Amino acid sequence: MDKATLFKFSKWIDYGKSHRYLADVFRLAGHGRPGSRSAASILDIPRTTTSLGKRAFVVAGPRVWNSLPPAIRDPSLSPSIFGKLLKTYLFV
């Protein structure tokens, strides 16, 4: 996946933290060390059996989100700080 697409997916998912219609699509995964910040921001990736299903937003979005470093996935970040960190991570 190219960096521009990765950027768009990540921004949509971050946007979904505050918008109910997108937040309903993504579920937090129930694994990781209890109490760790990175475990709190890992999304569940739905299982799929087809290559078309793997490209669906509900599958590709969490996969992209989980590939980001924990510091960028921090749920306490404001949208502007998230955007700056994401751009720095992807394009610098």
FIMIRO-284595 format. One line per field, with one value per residue (C-alpha): x, y, z; chain; residue in three letters; residue number from 1. Coordinates in pm, whole numbers, plus 32768, in hexadecimal, padded with zeros to 4 digits. Layout:
c1: [X;...]
c2: [Y;...]
c3: [Z;...]
chain: [A;...]
res: [ALA;...]
n: [NUM;...]
# end
This chain:
c1: [8000;808F;80CA;7FB1;7EB2;7F3F;7F1B;7DAD;7D4E;7DF4;7D48;7BF3;7C26;7C99;7B67;7A94;7AFE;7A11;7905;7812;77CE;793F;797E;7875;7941;7A7E;7AA5;7BC3;7C7F;7C82;7DF1;7F39;7FBE;7EAD;7EDB;7FD2;7F87;7FD2;7EDF;7DD1;7DEA;7E01;7CD3;7C3A;7C68;7B36;7B7C;7B3D;7B62;7B77;7C73;7B59;7AFF;7C66;7C49;7B06;7B22;7AB6;7BDF;7CE8;7CA9;7CFE;7E27;7EB5;7E68;7F12;804A;8084;8172;80C8;8123;8051;7F2D;7F14;7D9F;7DE2;7E7E;7DBF;7D6F;7E6C;7F88;7F27;7F39;808F;811F;808C;811B;826E;8267;81FC;82A5;83EA]
c2: [8000;8153;8262;8344;822B;81D0;833D;834B;8208;8279;83CD;8325;823E;835B;841E;82F1;830F;8434;83DD;82CB;8246;81F6;8191;807F;7FE1;7FB0;7EE3;7EE7;7D9F;7CE7;7C87;7D20;7D66;7DE7;7F56;7F9A;80C6;8009;7EF4;7FF9;8073;7F29;7EEA;7D97;7D25;7C64;7B15;7AF4;79D9;7A96;7B86;7C7E;7C6F;7CC0;7E09;7E6F;7FA5;7EE8;7DFB;7EDA;7FFD;7F45;7E9B;7FEF;8084;7F64;7F8E;80EC;811F;8127;8296;82F5;8212;82B9;82F9;8433;84EF;8611;85F6;8706;8660;850C;859D;8638;84F8;8428;850B;8507;838C;8354;8465;84BE]
c3: [8000;7FA3;80A6;802E;8053;81A7;820D;819B;824C;838E;8388;834E;8474;8554;84E0;853F;86AC;86CF;85CE;862A;84CC;849A;8602;85DE;84C5;8594;86D2;87C7;87D5;891F;8923;8991;8AE9;8BCD;8C14;8AFE;8A23;88E2;893D;8973;880C;874A;866D;8627;84BD;8443;839E;822C;8135;7FEC;7F59;7F1E;8090;80F1;8034;80E2;81BD;82F6;82C5;8226;8312;8455;83AC;834B;84A2;8559;8480;850A;8630;8788;87BA;868B;86EC;8842;8878;8943;881D;8789;8615;85BE;8681;85EF;848E;84CC;855D;8444;8335;83DF;83F8;828E;81C7;8279]
chain: [A;A;A;A;A;A;A;A;A;A;A;A;A;A;A;A;A;A;A;A;A;A;A;A;A;A;A;A;A;A;A;A;A;A;A;A;A;A;A;A;A;A;A;A;A;A;A;A;A;A;A;A;A;A;A;A;A;A;A;A;A;A;A;A;A;A;A;A;A;A;A;A;A;A;A;A;A;A;A;A;A;A;A;A;A;A;A;A;A;A;A;A]
res: [MET;ASP;LYS;ALA;THR;LEU;PHE;LYS;PHE;SER;LYS;TRP;ILE;ASP;TYR;GLY;LYS;SER;HIS;ARG;TYR;LEU;ALA;ASP;VAL;PHE;ARG;LEU;ALA;GLY;HIS;GLY;ARG;PRO;GLY;SER;ARG;SER;ALA;ALA;SER;ILE;LEU;ASP;ILE;PRO;ARG;THR;THR;THR;SER;LEU;GLY;LYS;ARG;ALA;PHE;VAL;VAL;ALA;GLY;PRO;ARG;VAL;TRP;ASN;SER;LEU;PRO;PRO;ALA;ILE;ARG;ASP;PRO;SER;LEU;SER;PRO;SER;ILE;PHE;GLY;LYS;LEU;LEU;LYS;THR;TYR;LEU;PHE;VAL]
n: [1;2;3;4;5;6;7;8;9;10;11;12;13;14;15;16;17;18;19;20;21;22;23;24;25;26;27;28;29;30;31;32;33;34;35;36;37;38;39;40;41;42;43;44;45;46;47;48;49;50;51;52;53;54;55;56;57;58;59;60;61;62;63;64;65;66;67;68;69;70;71;72;73;74;75;76;77;78;79;80;81;82;83;84;85;86;87;88;89;90;91;92]
# end
